[in-house]
Amino acid sequence: MAIEMLYFAWVRERVGMGAERVDPPADIATVADLIGWLAGQSGGHAAAFEDAGRIRAAIDDRFVGLDAAIGGAREIALFPPVTGG
């Protein structure tokens, strides 16, 4: 199941790219699982996802928690918390 990953802000900077297509193993079921798997893909990924609790996610343009199932997802965006003023 290939997924288009989008990275924003310092996540993008640490990973070293704004987007990539990934095909995670079948046992990767949630956003948290995916982040853990991604962290093992490169040093940049490891740096971006060393503190998964700081990451926010959206699946197919819908904000979700890290416990959200990724089955059927076409696109997953990962980004730092957003603040406004």
Buried (B, 14 or more C-beta within 10 A) or exposed (E): EEBBBBBBEEBBBBBBEEEBEBEBEEEBBBBBBBBEBBBEBBEBBBBBBEEBEEBBBBBEEEEBEBEBEBEEBEEBBBBBEEEEE
